[in-house]
Amino acid sequence: MVRHNGNRRHISPEVKRQMVHMLAYLSPRKVARYHGVGVRTVQRVYALWASTGHVVRRRMQDGRPRVLSGIDAAYLESCVARTPDIYLDELQEMLLEGRHKEVSLSTISRTLYRRGWRRKQVREPTFLQCSD
């Protein structure tokens, strides 16, 4: 399936795979004519497939780049591991002092959540629980 978008067209991964397969038997010019694309497009698809084994580029990460690097996240984790009852605002201060990164509390919370640190469950002390 080929969709037009101005001067550019979206070529589905299935069609790109078919192009690569056809290149084993036909010239790039004939493959391009068959699919209604330029010869250079066929060459680019083949070059990507030859170098990566995929006909579509894989993004490293979707969305906006992270404010905190992996090292910053590891620093936060080590702070939480050392002091499990630490508050987010204390982590924010430690991050500013130790790593020179000024971020919001929600950024710290989301980073810890992504790294596997979930909200702790608050439990009643055993002496306050009913003994029915």
C-alpha positions in Angstrom: 0.0 0.0 0.0 1.4 3.4 -1.0 -0.1 6.5 0.6 0.7 10.0 -0.7 1.7 12.8 1.6 2.8 15.8 -0.4 5.9 14.9 -2.3 6.5 11.9 0.0 4.6 8.6 0.2 4.2 6.1 2.9 5.3 2.7 1.7 4.1 -0.1 4.0 6.6 -2.6 5.4 5.0 -5.4 3.5 5.6 -3.6 0.2 9.2 -2.9 1.2 9.8 -6.6 2.1 8.3 -7.5 -1.3 10.8 -5.0 -3.0 13.7 -6.7 -1.3 12.5 -10.1 -2.3 12.0 -9.0 -5.9 15.5 -7.6 -6.1 16.8 -11.1 -6.0 15.3 -11.7 -9.4 14.8 -8.2 -11.0 16.7 -5.0 -11.5 16.0 -2.0 -9.2 14.6 -0.2 -12.2 12.0 -2.9 -12.9 11.1 -3.2 -9.2 10.6 0.6 -9.0 8.4 0.6 -12.1 6.3 -2.3 -10.7 5.7 -0.5 -7.4 5.4 3.0 -8.8 8.3 4.4 -6.8 11.7 5.8 -7.7 14.8 3.7 -8.2 16.5 5.6 -5.4 13.7 4.5 -3.0 14.2 0.9 -3.9 18.0 1.3 -3.4 17.4 2.9 0.0 15.1 0.1 1.1 17.6 -2.5 0.0 20.5 -0.7 1.7 18.6 -0.5 5.0 17.7 -4.1 4.8 21.3 -5.1 4.0 22.7 -3.2 6.9 20.1 -3.9 9.6 18.0 -6.8 8.4 14.8 -4.7 8.7 13.0 -2.7 6.0 11.8 -0.1 8.5 14.0 2.0 10.7 13.6 1.2 14.4 13.3 4.2 16.8 15.5 4.0 19.8 12.8 5.5 22.0 9.5 7.1 21.3 8.5 10.5 22.5 10.4 13.3 24.1 14.0 12.8 25.3 14.3 12.1 29.0 15.5 14.8 31.3 17.2 12.4 33.5 19.9 10.0 32.1 20.3 6.4 33.1 23.1 7.5 35.5 20.7 10.0 37.2 18.0 7.4 37.5 20.6 5.0 39.1 21.6 7.7 41.5 17.9 8.1 42.5 17.6 4.4 43.0 20.6 4.2 45.2 19.3 7.1 47.3 16.0 5.2 47.8 17.8 2.0 48.5 19.8 3.6 51.2 16.9 5.5 52.7 13.6 3.8 51.8 11.4 6.3 53.6 12.9 9.3 51.8 10.5 11.9 50.4 10.4 13.1 46.8 11.4 16.7 47.8 14.4 15.3 49.6 15.4 13.3 46.5 14.9 16.5 44.5 17.5 18.3 46.7 19.9 15.4 46.6 19.7 15.3 42.8 20.4 19.0 42.6 23.4 18.7 45.0 24.8 15.4 43.8 24.1 15.5 40.0 23.4 19.2 39.3 20.0 18.4 37.8 16.9 20.5 38.7 13.8 18.6 37.9 10.2 18.5 39.1 8.8 16.1 41.7 6.7 14.4 39.1 9.8 13.7 36.9 11.4 12.0 39.9 8.3 10.0 40.6 7.9 8.9 37.0 11.5 8.0 36.7 11.4 5.8 39.8 8.1 4.2 38.6 9.7 3.3 35.2 12.7 1.8 37.1 10.4 -0.5 39.1 9.9 1.5 42.3 6.2 1.4 43.0 4.2 3.1 45.7 4.6 1.4 49.0 1.6 -0.1 50.8 0.8 1.5 54.2 0.0 -1.2 56.7 -1.4 -1.1 60.2 1.1 -2.0 62.9 0.5 -5.5 64.2 -0.5 -4.3 67.6 -3.4 -2.3 66.1 -4.8 -5.1 64.0 -8.0 -6.9 65.2 -7.4 -10.4 66.5 -10.8 -11.8 65.6 
